[in-house]
Amino acid sequence: MAFTVVACSGISSTGKLTAQAGTALLHRCGGEIEACVGARAAALEDAVRHADRILVLDGCEDCCGMKKVRALGVEPDLHVVATACGIKKRGMDDPQYAEIECLAAAVRAAMGECRK
């Protein structure tokens, strides 16, 4: 059963990071991730309703992605927060490659724990 990633996709550095890490994971994890959708996307409700499993990827402790998913009456299978992984929020700067890799690795580790 594959995950649908819901990325908070905010305008802060960590919000942009979730969208970029989600897209990178979609391309790298063939079969394990079936879609990546932004929490602000019009298609969010449809994507969540048809998902096998849901992984919410939030940029910071505001947990905007989690709030949007829960507002639809859905509890995600996994929740990863970039700042909890040691990534610093840097205003509206663009994410750095190392941050994308760090967050992608944290997501893959969480997915691995979920399979156990």
ABEGO torsion letter per residue (X at the ends): XBBBBBBAGBABAAAAAAAAAAAAAAAAABGABABBBBAABAAAAAAAAABABBBBBBABAAGAAAAAAAAAGBBBABBBBAAAAGBBBBEABBBBAAAAAAAAAAAAAAAAAAAX
